[in-house]
Each structure stands twice: as structure tokens, then as C-alpha cells.
Amino acid sequence: MIYLIKEKVTKSQIQEMLEPLETYIKVAVDIERGILAGGGTLHADCEAVLLEDGGRQEDIWGADWIPETQEIRYEALMNIRPRQNNPDMKILDSAVRERVAEIASRLLRIE
């Protein structure tokens, strides 16, 4: 199940998004609109949900959310973007990483 997350998730949504990979959730974060899509087994599937919702590919970055530790990892194949000065799977731009972290934390952190 892939969810389009525009408001804080529920515990049941987190559990459903965890089902495919058990310990972490694949997410794609739209840094312009401040929303994300999460779940499934591929960052590209999450990206597709955001694109269908009107997002622009250059604003969408892939990451993994680890609910147990409330941490984010900034690696995804979809992040390889030489035209945006990101030739690596990791998000290299600290401003982009900070924006991804802020959005993921705001929407996915369970208190």
C-alpha cells in the first residue's frame, strides 16, 4: 500500500506502509509542496503517486524512513540526477536533505 501523505500519518498507516519491507518505509518527498508518498517496495512507485498528484520530478527526492528510530536515510536510485548536480544515490545538497528531513519528520514521526 502506497499512501499520499499530506497530513500527519496514523499508526495504522505506518504499520501498513511497513508491511512490504518490515523495518523501514520507502518514501518519495516533494520538497516544493511539502508532502510525500510512502510504502511499497520501490521509490519509483512512490514518485509516481506524487507525479499523478501534480508534482514535478525535479522536486521529488527518494529516501527511507525508519519508524523505530525515527530516522531517515537519503539514498535512492531516483536521486541520481547529474543535471541537478546530484550524480550519486545519496542526496548531496545539504539544503535538500534538510528539507526532506523536515517534511518526513513532520508527517511521519509518531510521538
PDB file as gemmi writes it, atoms N, CA and C in Angstrom:
CRYST1    1.000    1.000    1.000  90.00  90.00  90.00 P 1                      
ATOM      1  N   MET A   1       0.841  -1.184   0.000  1.00  0.00           N  
ATOM      2  CA  MET A   1       0.000   0.000   0.000  1.00  0.00           C  
ATOM      3  C   MET A   1       0.886   1.247   0.000  1.00  0.00           C  
ATOM      4  N   ILE A   2       0.646   2.121  -0.957  1.00  0.00           N  
ATOM      5  CA  ILE A   2       1.361   3.395  -1.008  1.00  0.00           C  
ATOM      6  C   ILE A   2       0.376   4.499  -0.660  1.00  0.00           C  
ATOM      7  N   TYR A   3       0.743   5.296   0.322  1.00  0.00           N  
ATOM      8  CA  TYR A   3      -0.100   6.403   0.762  1.00  0.00           C  
ATOM      9  C   TYR A   3       0.466   7.728   0.273  1.00  0.00           C  
ATOM     10  N   LEU A   4      -0.416   8.618  -0.140  1.00  0.00           N  
ATOM     11  CA  LEU A   4      -0.071  10.010  -0.395  1.00  0.00           C  
ATOM     12  C   LEU A   4      -0.307  10.723   0.928  1.00  0.00           C  
ATOM     13  N   ILE A   5       0.757  11.262   1.515  1.00  0.00           N  
ATOM     14  CA  ILE A   5       0.687  11.827   2.866  1.00  0.00           C  
ATOM     15  C   ILE A   5       0.788  13.350   2.785  1.00  0.00           C  
ATOM     16  N   LYS A   6      -0.315  14.002   3.150  1.00  0.00           N  
ATOM     17  CA  LYS A   6      -0.343  15.457   3.179  1.00  0.00           C  
ATOM     18  C   LYS A   6      -0.507  15.978   4.601  1.00  0.00           C  
ATOM     19  N   GLU A   7      -0.927  15.088   5.503  1.00  0.00           N  
ATOM     20  CA  GLU A   7      -1.098  15.409   6.920  1.00  0.00           C  
ATOM     21  C   GLU A   7      -0.450  14.294   7.725  1.00  0.00           C  
ATOM     22  N   LYS A   8      -0.232  14.521   8.997  1.00  0.00           N  
ATOM     23  CA  LYS A   8       0.431  13.546   9.864  1.00  0.00           C  
ATOM     24  C   LYS A   8      -0.214  12.159   9.735  1.00  0.00           C  
ATOM     25  N   VAL A   9       0.629  11.137   9.587  1.00  0.00           N  
ATOM     26  CA  VAL A   9       0.130   9.774   9.437  1.00  0.00           C  
ATOM     27  C   VAL A   9      -0.436   9.244  10.739  1.00  0.00           C  
ATOM     28  N   THR A  10      -1.197   8.186  10.609  1.00  0.00           N  
ATOM     29  CA  THR A  10      -1.698   7.456  11.774  1.00  0.00           C  
ATOM     30  C   THR A  10      -0.792   6.244  12.008  1.00  0.00           C  
ATOM     31  N   LYS A  11      -0.878   5.674  13.188  1.00  0.00           N  
ATOM     32  CA  LYS A  11      -0.104   4.471  13.487  1.00  0.00           C  
ATOM     33  C   LYS A  11      -0.489   3.335  12.550  1.00  0.00           C  
ATOM     34  N   SER A  12      -1.753   3.227  12.206  1.00  0.00           N  
ATOM     35  CA  SER A  12      -2.172   2.145  11.307  1.00  0.00           C  
ATOM     36  C   SER A  12      -1.611   2.345   9.893  1.00  0.00           C  
ATOM     37  N   GLN A  13      -1.507   3.583   9.438  1.00  0.00           N  
ATOM     38  CA  GLN A  13      -0.892   3.836   8.131  1.00  0.00           C  
ATOM     39  C   GLN A  13       0.582   3.442   8.153  1.00  0.00           C  
ATOM     40  N   ILE A  14       1.290   3.780   9.232  1.00  0.00           N  
ATOM     41  CA  ILE A  14       2.692   3.391   9.368  1.00  0.00           C  
ATOM     42  C   ILE A  14       2.807   1.867   9.289  1.00  0.00           C  
ATOM     43  N   GLN A  15       1.955   1.163  10.010  1.00  0.00           N  
ATOM     44  CA  GLN A  15       2.007  -0.301  10.002  1.00  0.00           C  
ATOM     45  C   GLN A  15       1.763  -0.857   8.598  1.00  0.00           C  
ATOM     46  N   GLU A  16       0.817  -0.304   7.876  1.00  0.00           N  
ATOM     47  CA  GLU A  16       0.547  -0.772   6.512  1.00  0.00           C  
ATOM     48  C   GLU A  16       1.712  -0.465   5.574  1.00  0.00           C  
ATOM     49  N   MET A  17       2.327   0.711   5.713  1.00  0.00           N  
ATOM     50  CA  MET A  17       3.466   1.051   4.866  1.00  0.00           C  
ATOM     51  C   MET A  17       4.689   0.202   5.188  1.00  0.00           C  
ATOM     52  N   LEU A  18       4.783  -0.291   6.415  1.00  0.00           N  
ATOM     53  CA  LEU A  18       5.903  -1.144   6.835  1.00  0.00           C  
ATOM     54  C   LEU A  18       5.784  -2.574   6.307  1.00  0.00           C  
ATOM     55  N   GLU A  19       4.595  -3.017   5.952  1.00  0.00           N  
ATOM     56  CA  GLU A  19       4.379  -4.418   5.590  1.00  0.00           C  
ATOM     57  C   GLU A  19       5.345  -4.954   4.532  1.00  0.00           C  
ATOM     58  N   PRO A  20       5.616  -4.261   3.424  1.00  0.00           N  
ATOM     59  CA  PRO A  20       6.480  -4.862   2.405  1.00  0.00           C  
ATOM     60  C   PRO A  20       7.930  -5.074   2.857  1.00  0.00           C  
ATOM     61  N   LEU A  21       8.487  -4.165   3.638  1.00  0.00           N  
ATOM     62  CA  LEU A  21       9.919  -4.214   3.971  1.00  0.00           C  
ATOM     63  C   LEU A  21      10.191  -4.411   5.461  1.00  0.00           C  
ATOM     64  N   GLU A  22       9.166  -4.359   6.277  1.00  0.00           N  
ATOM     65  CA  GLU A  22       9.171  -4.667   7.712  1.00  0.00           C  
ATOM     66  C   GLU A  22       9.871  -3.665   8.622  1.00  0.00           C  
ATOM     67  N   THR A  23      11.081  -3.202   8.289  1.00  0.00           N  
ATOM     68  CA  THR A  23      11.807  -2.347   9.224  1.00  0.00           C  
ATOM     69  C   THR A  23      11.926  -0.905   8.764  1.00  0.00           C  
ATOM     70  N   TYR A  24      11.624  -0.629   7.499  1.00  0.00           N  
ATOM     71  CA  TYR A  24      11.695   0.740   7.000  1.00  0.00           C  
ATOM     72  C   TYR A  24      10.671   0.944   5.893  1.00  0.00           C  
ATOM     73  N   ILE A  25      10.433   2.219   5.583  1.00  0.00           N  
ATOM     74  CA  ILE A  25       9.424   2.600   4.588  1.00  0.00           C  
ATOM     75  C   ILE A  25      10.106   3.385   3.477  1.00  0.00           C  
ATOM     76  N   LYS A  26       9.893   2.967   2.234  1.00  0.00           N  
ATOM     77  CA  LYS A  26      10.369   3.736   1.083  1.00  0.00           C  
ATOM     78  C   LYS A  26       9.478   4.972   0.966  1.00  0.00           C  
ATOM     79  N   VAL A  27      10.104   6.134   0.787  1.00  0.00           N  
ATOM     80  CA  VAL A  27       9.339   7.365   0.605  1.00  0.00           C  
ATOM     81  C   VAL A  27       9.904   8.170  -0.557  1.00  0.00           C  
ATOM     82  N   ALA A  28       9.042   8.958  -1.147  1.00  0.00           N  
ATOM     83  CA  ALA A  28       9.431   9.988  -2.104  1.00  0.00           C  
ATOM     84  C   ALA A  28       8.849  11.279  -1.555  1.00  0.00           C  
ATOM     85  N   VAL A  29       9.693  12.297  -1.455  1.00  0.00           N  
ATOM     86  CA  VAL A  29       9.321  13.549  -0.800  1.00  0.00           C  
ATOM     87  C   VAL A  29       9.311  14.673  -1.828  1.00  0.00           C  
ATOM     88  N   ASP A  30       8.192  15.384  -1.902  1.00  0.00           N  
ATOM     89  CA  ASP A  30       8.074  16.551  -2.772  1.00  0.00           C  
ATOM     90  C   ASP A  30       8.480  17.768  -1.947  1.00  0.00           C  
ATOM     91  N   ILE A  31       9.708  18.242  -2.175  1.00  0.00           N  
ATOM     92  CA  ILE A  31      10.240  19.317  -1.335  1.00  0.00           C  
ATOM     93  C   ILE A  31       9.608  20.669  -1.644  1.00  0.00           C  
ATOM     94  N   GLU A  32       8.967  20.800  -2.772  1.00  0.00           N  
ATOM     95  CA  GLU A  32       8.298  22.060  -3.123  1.00  0.00           C  
ATOM     96  C   GLU A  32       6.926  22.150  -2.461  1.00  0.00           C  
ATOM     97  N   ARG A  33       6.174  21.049  -2.491  1.00  0.00           N  
ATOM     98  CA  ARG A  33       4.806  21.052  -1.951  1.00  0.00           C  
ATOM     99  C   ARG A  33       4.725  20.621  -0.500  1.00  0.00           C  
ATOM    100  N   GLY A  34       5.821  20.075   0.054  1.00  0.00           N  
ATOM    101  CA  GLY A  34       5.847  19.699   1.464  1.00  0.00           C  
ATOM    102  C   GLY A  34       5.029  18.469   1.788  1.00  0.00           C  
ATOM    103  N   ILE A  35       4.947  17.529   0.829  1.00  0.00           N  
ATOM    104  CA  ILE A  35       4.193  16.296   1.034  1.00  0.00           C  
ATOM    105  C   ILE A  35       5.073  15.121   0.644  1.00  0.00           C  
ATOM    106  N   LEU A  36       4.582  13.903   0.888  1.00  0.00           N  
ATOM    107  CA  LEU A  36       5.336  12.722   0.489  1.00  0.00           C  
ATOM    108  C   LEU A  36       4.400  11.571   0.172  1.00  0.00           C  
ATOM    109  N   ALA A  37       4.954  10.564  -0.472  1.00  0.00           N  
ATOM    110  CA  ALA A  37       4.262   9.300  -0.678  1.00  0.00           C  
ATOM    111  C   ALA A  37       5.148   8.236  -0.063  1.00  0.00           C  
ATOM    112  N   GLY A  38       4.541   7.246   0.599  1.00  0.00           N  
ATOM    113  CA  GLY A  38       5.322   6.214   1.255  1.00  0.00           C  
ATOM    114  C   GLY A  38       4.676   4.857   1.173  1.00  0.00           C  
ATOM    115  N   GLY A  39       5.536   3.823   1.206  1.00  0.00           N  
ATOM    116  CA  GLY A  39       5.085   2.442   1.161  1.00  0.00           C  
ATOM    117  C   GLY A  39       5.612   1.727  -0.066  1.00  0.00           C  
ATOM    118  N   GLY A  40       5.214   0.485  -0.237  1.00  0.00           N  
ATOM    119  CA  GLY A  40       5.643  -0.282  -1.395  1.00  0.00           C  
ATOM    120  C   GLY A  40       7.092  -0.718  -1.296  1.00  0.00           C  
ATOM    121  N   THR A  41       7.626  -1.179  -2.435  1.00  0.00           N  
ATOM    122  CA  THR A  41       8.988  -1.699  -2.450  1.00  0.00           C  
ATOM    123  C   THR A  41       9.941  -0.869  -3.311  1.00  0.00           C  
ATOM    124  N   LEU A  42       9.425   0.110  -4.040  1.00  0.00           N  
ATOM    125  CA  LEU A  42      10.271   0.934  -4.904  1.00  0.00           C  
ATOM    126  C   LEU A  42      10.008   2.419  -4.674  1.00  0.00           C  
ATOM    127  N   HIS A  43      11.091   3.191  -4.594  1.00  0.00           N  
ATOM    128  CA  HIS A  43      10.935   4.645  -4.514  1.00  0.00           C  
ATOM    129  C   HIS A  43      10.176   5.163  -5.739  1.00  0.00           C  
ATOM    130  N   ALA A  44      10.406   4.539  -6.883  1.00  0.00           N  
ATOM    131  CA  ALA A  44       9.766   4.984  -8.127  1.00  0.00           C  
ATOM    132  C   ALA A  44       8.241   4.891  -8.051  1.00  0.00           C  
ATOM    133  N   ASP A  45       7.716   3.902  -7.339  1.00  0.00           N  
ATOM    134  CA  ASP A  45       6.263   3.793  -7.185  1.00  0.00           C  
ATOM    135  C   ASP A  45       5.716   4.954  -6.357  1.00  0.00           C  
ATOM    136  N   CYS A  46       6.466   5.341  -5.336  1.00  0.00           N  
ATOM    137  CA  CYS A  46       6.069   6.489  -4.524  1.00  0.00           C  
ATOM    138  C   CYS A  46       6.148   7.768  -5.359  1.00  0.00           C  
ATOM    139  N   GLU A  47       7.215   7.885  -6.142  1.00  0.00           N  
ATOM    140  CA  GLU A  47       7.378   9.039  -7.022  1.00  0.00           C  
ATOM    141  C   GLU A  47       6.199   9.149  -7.991  1.00  0.00           C  
ATOM    142  N   ALA A  48       5.757   8.018  -8.540  1.00  0.00           N  
ATOM    143  CA  ALA A  48       4.638   8.016  -9.488  1.00  0.00           C  
ATOM    144  C   ALA A  48       3.369   8.571  -8.851  1.00  0.00           C  
ATOM    145  N   VAL A  49       3.144   8.250  -7.583  1.00  0.00           N  
ATOM    146  CA  VAL A  49       1.961   8.762  -6.872  1.00  0.00           C  
ATOM    147  C   VAL A  49       2.037  10.289  -6.777  1.00  0.00           C  
ATOM    148  N   LEU A  50       3.211  10.816  -6.464  1.00  0.00           N  
ATOM    149  CA  LEU A  50       3.374  12.272  -6.363  1.00  0.00           C  
ATOM    150  C   LEU A  50       3.240  12.940  -7.733  1.00  0.00           C  
ATOM    151  N   LEU A  51       3.763  12.314  -8.769  1.00  0.00           N  
ATOM    152  CA  LEU A  51       3.630  12.874 -10.121  1.00  0.00           C  
ATOM    153  C   LEU A  51       2.170  12.899 -10.555  1.00  0.00           C  
ATOM    154  N   GLU A  52       1.430  11.830 -10.258  1.00  0.00           N  
ATOM    155  CA  GLU A  52       0.000  11.784 -10.587  1.00  0.00           C  
ATOM    156  C   GLU A  52      -0.779  12.857  -9.845  1.00  0.00           C  
ATOM    157  N   ASP A  53      -0.269  13.265  -8.687  1.00  0.00           N  
ATOM    158  CA  ASP A  53      -0.930  14.285  -7.877  1.00  0.00           C  
ATOM    159  C   ASP A  53      -0.504  15.702  -8.284  1.00  0.00           C  
ATOM    160  N   GLY A  54       0.293  15.813  -9.337  1.00  0.00           N  
ATOM    161  CA  GLY A  54       0.672  17.131  -9.830  1.00  0.00           C  
ATOM    162  C   GLY A  54       2.073  17.583  -9.491  1.00  0.00           C  
ATOM    163  N   GLY A  55       2.868  16.706  -8.893  1.00  0.00           N  
ATOM    164  CA  GLY A  55       4.242  17.056  -8.562  1.00  0.00           C  
ATOM    165  C   GLY A  55       5.132  17.122  -9.791  1.00  0.00           C  
ATOM    166  N   ARG A  56       6.295  17.767  -9.619  1.00  0.00           N  
ATOM    167  CA  ARG A  56       7.289  17.854 -10.689  1.00  0.00           C  
ATOM    168  C   ARG A  56       8.484  16.985 -10.308  1.00  0.00           C  
ATOM    169  N   GLN A  57       8.979  16.207 -11.250  1.00  0.00           N  
ATOM    170  CA  GLN A  57      10.039  15.248 -10.976  1.00  0.00           C  
ATOM    171  C   GLN A  57      11.247  15.894 -10.312  1.00  0.00           C  
ATOM    172  N   GLU A  58      11.628  17.081 -10.730  1.00  0.00           N  
ATOM    173  CA  GLU A  58      12.818  17.713 -10.159  1.00  0.00           C  
ATOM    174  C   GLU A  58      12.652  18.104  -8.688  1.00  0.00           C  
ATOM    175  N   ASP A  59      11.423  18.098  -8.180  1.00  0.00           N  
ATOM    176  CA  ASP A  59      11.155  18.441  -6.777  1.00  0.00           C  
ATOM    177  C   ASP A  59      11.024  17.209  -5.886  1.00  0.00           C  
ATOM    178  N   ILE A  60      11.078  16.012  -6.462  1.00  0.00           N  
ATOM    179  CA  ILE A  60      10.798  14.779  -5.725  1.00  0.00           C  
ATOM    180  C   ILE A  60      12.092  14.007  -5.496  1.00  0.00           C  
ATOM    181  N   TRP A  61      12.354  13.691  -4.229  1.00  0.00           N  
ATOM    182  CA  TRP A  61      13.581  13.009  -3.832  1.00  0.00           C  
ATOM    183  C   TRP A  61      13.239  11.750  -3.035  1.00  0.00           C  
ATOM    184  N   GLY A  62      14.041  10.695  -3.221  1.00  0.00           N  
ATOM    185  CA  GLY A  62      13.800   9.430  -2.548  1.00  0.00           C  
ATOM    186  C   GLY A  62      14.589   9.292  -1.262  1.00  0.00           C  
ATOM    187  N   ALA A  63      13.979   8.590  -0.306  1.00  0.00           N  
ATOM    188  CA  ALA A  63      14.617   8.341   0.985  1.00  0.00           C  
ATOM    189  C   ALA A  63      13.940   7.137   1.639  1.00  0.00           C  
ATOM    190  N   ASP A  64      14.477   6.721   2.764  1.00  0.00           N  
ATOM    191  CA  ASP A  64      13.873   5.653   3.567  1.00  0.00           C  
ATOM    192  C   ASP A  64      13.621   6.191   4.965  1.00  0.00           C  
ATOM    193  N   TRP A  65      12.467   5.867   5.520  1.00  0.00           N  
ATOM    194  CA  TRP A  65      12.098   6.266   6.878  1.00  0.00           C  
ATOM    195  C   TRP A  65      12.127   5.034   7.767  1.00  0.00           C  
ATOM    196  N   ILE A  66      12.838   5.121   8.887  1.00  0.00           N  
ATOM    197  CA  ILE A  66      12.927   4.022   9.839  1.00  0.00           C  
ATOM    198  C   ILE A  66      12.092   4.403  11.068  1.00  0.00           C  
ATOM    199  N   PRO A  67      10.863   3.886  11.168  1.00  0.00           N  
ATOM    200  CA  PRO A  67       9.972   4.291  12.262  1.00  0.00           C  
ATOM    201  C   PRO A  67      10.518   3.998  13.657  1.00  0.00           C  
ATOM    202  N   GLU A  68      11.202   2.876  13.826  1.00  0.00           N  
ATOM    203  CA  GLU A  68      11.679   2.501  15.156  1.00  0.00           C  
ATOM    204  C   GLU A  68      12.606   3.546  15.747  1.00  0.00           C  
ATOM    205  N   THR A  69      13.473   4.116  14.918  1.00  0.00           N  
ATOM    206  CA  THR A  69      14.432   5.115  15.400  1.00  0.00           C  
ATOM    207  C   THR A  69      14.050   6.540  15.006  1.00  0.00           C  
ATOM    208  N   GLN A  70      12.992   6.675  14.194  1.00  0.00           N  
ATOM    209  CA  GLN A  70      12.532   7.976  13.697  1.00  0.00           C  
ATOM    210  C   GLN A  70      13.628   8.669  12.884  1.00  0.00           C  
ATOM    211  N   GLU A  71      14.398   7.885  12.128  1.00  0.00           N  
ATOM    212  CA  GLU A  71      15.497   8.416  11.324  1.00  0.00           C  
ATOM    213  C   GLU A  71      15.210   8.272   9.844  1.00  0.00           C  
ATOM    214  N   ILE A  72      15.945   9.037   9.061  1.00  0.00           N  
ATOM    215  CA  ILE A  72      15.804   8.998   7.609  1.00  0.00           C  
ATOM    216  C   ILE A  72      17.155   8.706   6.971  1.00  0.00           C  
ATOM    217  N   ARG A  73      17.125   7.924   5.898  1.00  0.00           N  
ATOM    218  CA  ARG A  73      18.314   7.667   5.072  1.00  0.00           C  
ATOM    219  C   ARG A  73      18.040   8.300   3.720  1.00  0.00           C  
ATOM    220  N   TYR A  74      19.043   8.950   3.173  1.00  0.00           N  
ATOM    221  CA  TYR A  74      18.868   9.775   1.968  1.00  0.00           C  
ATOM    222  C   TYR A  74      19.360   9.092   0.700  1.00  0.00           C  
ATOM    223  N   GLU A  75      19.145   7.798   0.550  1.00  0.00           N  
ATOM    224  CA  GLU A  75      19.636   7.076  -0.624  1.00  0.00           C  
ATOM    225  C   GLU A  75      18.497   6.490  -1.431  1.00  0.00           C  
ATOM    226  N   ALA A  76      18.577   6.670  -2.754  1.00  0.00           N  
ATOM    227  CA  ALA A  76      17.624   6.057  -3.680  1.00  0.00           C  
ATOM    228  C   ALA A  76      18.167   6.194  -5.095  1.00  0.00           C  
ATOM    229  N   LEU A  77      17.901   5.207  -5.913  1.00  0.00           N  
ATOM    230  CA  LEU A  77      18.319   5.283  -7.313  1.00  0.00           C  
ATOM    231  C   LEU A  77      17.768   6.527  -7.996  1.00  0.00           C  
ATOM    232  N   MET A  78      16.550   6.901  -7.638  1.00  0.00           N  
ATOM    233  CA  MET A  78      15.923   8.053  -8.287  1.00  0.00           C  
ATOM    234  C   MET A  78      16.641   9.366  -7.990  1.00  0.00           C  
ATOM    235  N   ASN A  79      17.540   9.363  -7.011  1.00  0.00           N  
ATOM    236  CA  ASN A  79      18.280  10.581  -6.671  1.00  0.00           C  
ATOM    237  C   ASN A  79      19.466  10.836  -7.596  1.00  0.00           C  
ATOM    238  N   ILE A  80      19.812   9.879  -8.435  1.00  0.00           N  
ATOM    239  CA  ILE A  80      20.920  10.075  -9.375  1.00  0.00           C  
ATOM    240  C   ILE A  80      20.441  11.037 -10.458  1.00  0.00           C  
ATOM    241  N   ARG A  81      20.895  12.290 -10.359  1.00  0.00           N  
ATOM    242  CA  ARG A  81      20.449  13.364 -11.246  1.00  0.00           C  
ATOM    243  C   ARG A  81      21.612  14.279 -11.597  1.00  0.00           C  
ATOM    244  N   PRO A  82      22.423  13.889 -12.536  1.00  0.00           N  
ATOM    245  CA  PRO A  82      23.543  14.754 -12.911  1.00  0.00           C  
ATOM    246  C   PRO A  82      23.107  16.162 -13.309  1.00  0.00           C  
ATOM    247  N   ARG A  83      21.960  16.298 -13.955  1.00  0.00           N  
ATOM    248  CA  ARG A  83      21.512  17.626 -14.389  1.00  0.00           C  
ATOM    249  C   ARG A  83      21.141  18.532 -13.218  1.00  0.00           C  
ATOM    250  N   GLN A  84      20.950  17.936 -12.018  1.00  0.00           N  
ATOM    251  CA  GLN A  84      20.675  18.711 -10.810  1.00  0.00           C  
ATOM    252  C   GLN A  84      21.874  18.645  -9.848  1.00  0.00           C  
ATOM    253  N   ASN A  85      23.051  18.395 -10.396  1.00  0.00           N  
ATOM    254  CA  ASN A  85      24.284  18.299  -9.605  1.00  0.00           C  
ATOM    255  C   ASN A  85      24.211  17.255  -8.496  1.00  0.00           C  
ATOM    256  N   ASN A  86      23.525  16.131  -8.771  1.00  0.00           N  
ATOM    257  CA  ASN A  86      23.458  15.035  -7.811  1.00  0.00           C  
ATOM    258  C   ASN A  86      23.773  13.724  -8.537  1.00  0.00           C  
ATOM    259  N   PRO A  87      25.067  13.437  -8.765  1.00  0.00           N  
ATOM    260  CA  PRO A  87      25.455  12.246  -9.505  1.00  0.00           C  
ATOM    261  C   PRO A  87      25.480  10.970  -8.670  1.00  0.00           C  
ATOM    262  N   ASP A  88      24.942  11.002  -7.470  1.00  0.00           N  
ATOM    263  CA  ASP A  88      25.025   9.907  -6.516  1.00  0.00           C  
ATOM    264  C   ASP A  88      23.632   9.472  -6.095  1.00  0.00           C  
ATOM    265  N   MET A  89      23.529   8.260  -5.523  1.00  0.00           N  
ATOM    266  CA  MET A  89      22.246   7.815  -4.968  1.00  0.00           C  
ATOM    267  C   MET A  89      21.888   8.605  -3.713  1.00  0.00           C  
ATOM    268  N   LYS A  90      22.892   9.121  -3.005  1.00  0.00           N  
ATOM    269  CA  LYS A  90      22.647   9.930  -1.812  1.00  0.00           C  
ATOM    270  C   LYS A  90      22.309  11.356  -2.226  1.00  0.00           C  
ATOM    271  N   ILE A  91      21.456  11.989  -1.451  1.00  0.00           N  
ATOM    272  CA  ILE A  91      21.171  13.401  -1.682  1.00  0.00           C  
ATOM    273  C   ILE A  91      22.379  14.181  -1.174  1.00  0.00           C  
ATOM    274  N   LEU A  92      23.085  14.845  -2.083  1.00  0.00           N  
ATOM    275  CA  LEU A  92      24.335  15.529  -1.735  1.00  0.00           C  
ATOM    276  C   LEU A  92      24.125  16.952  -1.224  1.00  0.00           C  
ATOM    277  N   ASP A  93      23.094  17.618  -1.672  1.00  0.00           N  
ATOM    278  CA  ASP A  93      22.830  19.007  -1.296  1.00  0.00           C  
ATOM    279  C   ASP A  93      22.244  19.046   0.118  1.00  0.00           C  
ATOM    280  N   SER A  94      22.955  19.690   1.035  1.00  0.00           N  
ATOM    281  CA  SER A  94      22.502  19.724   2.431  1.00  0.00           C  
ATOM    282  C   SER A  94      21.153  20.413   2.588  1.00  0.00           C  
ATOM    283  N   ALA A  95      20.864  21.420   1.774  1.00  0.00           N  
ATOM    284  CA  ALA A  95      19.569  22.107   1.860  1.00  0.00           C  
ATOM    285  C   ALA A  95      18.435  21.170   1.457  1.00  0.00           C  
ATOM    286  N   VAL A  96      18.658  20.361   0.439  1.00  0.00           N  
ATOM    287  CA  VAL A  96      17.639  19.380   0.015  1.00  0.00           C  
ATOM    288  C   VAL A  96      17.470  18.330   1.106  1.00  0.00           C  
ATOM    289  N   ARG A  97      18.572  17.825   1.657  1.00  0.00           N  
ATOM    290  CA  ARG A  97      18.486  16.844   2.745  1.00  0.00           C  
ATOM    291  C   ARG A  97      17.702  17.398   3.930  1.00  0.00           C  
ATOM    292  N   GLU A  98      17.982  18.640   4.311  1.00  0.00           N  
ATOM    293  CA  GLU A  98      17.269  19.251   5.435  1.00  0.00           C  
ATOM    294  C   GLU A  98      15.778  19.370   5.154  1.00  0.00           C  
ATOM    295  N   ARG A  99      15.428  19.731   3.937  1.00  0.00           N  
ATOM    296  CA  ARG A  99      14.009  19.862   3.576  1.00  0.00           C  
ATOM    297  C   ARG A  99      13.319  18.491   3.596  1.00  0.00           C  
ATOM    298  N   VAL A 100      13.996  17.473   3.056  1.00  0.00           N  
ATOM    299  CA  VAL A 100      13.452  16.113   3.087  1.00  0.00           C  
ATOM    300  C   VAL A 100      13.245  15.675   4.537  1.00  0.00           C  
ATOM    301  N   ALA A 101      14.233  15.908   5.388  1.00  0.00           N  
ATOM    302  CA  ALA A 101      14.141  15.522   6.799  1.00  0.00           C  
ATOM    303  C   ALA A 101      13.002  16.244   7.503  1.00  0.00           C  
ATOM    304  N   GLU A 102      12.860  17.535   7.248  1.00  0.00           N  
ATOM    305  CA  GLU A 102      11.806  18.316   7.894  1.00  0.00           C  
ATOM    306  C   GLU A 102      10.425  17.795   7.509  1.00  0.00           C  
ATOM    307  N   ILE A 103      10.214  17.535   6.227  1.00  0.00           N  
ATOM    308  CA  ILE A 103       8.909  17.062   5.749  1.00  0.00           C  
ATOM    309  C   ILE A 103       8.630  15.659   6.287  1.00  0.00           C  
ATOM    310  N   ALA A 104       9.609  14.768   6.183  1.00  0.00           N  
ATOM    311  CA  ALA A 104       9.411  13.394   6.660  1.00  0.00           C  
ATOM    312  C   ALA A 104       9.140  13.376   8.159  1.00  0.00           C  
ATOM    313  N   SER A 105       9.893  14.143   8.915  1.00  0.00           N  
ATOM    314  CA  SER A 105       9.700  14.177  10.356  1.00  0.00           C  
ATOM    315  C   SER A 105       8.317  14.718  10.726  1.00  0.00           C  
ATOM    316  N   ARG A 106       7.930  15.802  10.068  1.00  0.00           N  
ATOM    317  CA  ARG A 106       6.629  16.418  10.356  1.00  0.00           C  
ATOM    318  C   ARG A 106       5.475  15.461  10.040  1.00  0.00           C  
ATOM    319  N   LEU A 107       5.577  14.724   8.956  1.00  0.00           N  
ATOM    320  CA  LEU A 107       4.459  13.888   8.511  1.00  0.00           C  
ATOM    321  C   LEU A 107       4.506  12.459   9.045  1.00  0.00           C  
ATOM    322  N   LEU A 108       5.694  11.932   9.352  1.00  0.00           N  
ATOM    323  CA  LEU A 108       5.820  10.520   9.692  1.00  0.00           C  
ATOM    324  C   LEU A 108       6.167  10.235  11.157  1.00  0.00           C  
ATOM    325  N   ARG A 109       6.633  11.229  11.885  1.00  0.00           N  
ATOM    326  CA  ARG A 109       7.048  10.992  13.269  1.00  0.00           C  
ATOM    327  C   ARG A 109       5.826  10.675  14.132  1.00  0.00           C  
ATOM    328  N   ILE A 110       5.921   9.544  14.819  1.00  0.00           N  
ATOM    329  CA  ILE A 110       4.858   9.129  15.750  1.00  0.00           C  
ATOM    330  C   ILE A 110       5.368   9.388  17.164  1.00  0.00           C  
ATOM    331  N   GLU A 111       4.631  10.193  17.881  1.00  0.00           N  
ATOM    332  CA  GLU A 111       5.050  10.559  19.254  1.00  0.00           C  
ATOM    333  C   GLU A 111       4.736   9.437  20.218  1.00  0.00           C  
TER     334      GLU A 111                                                      
END                                                                             
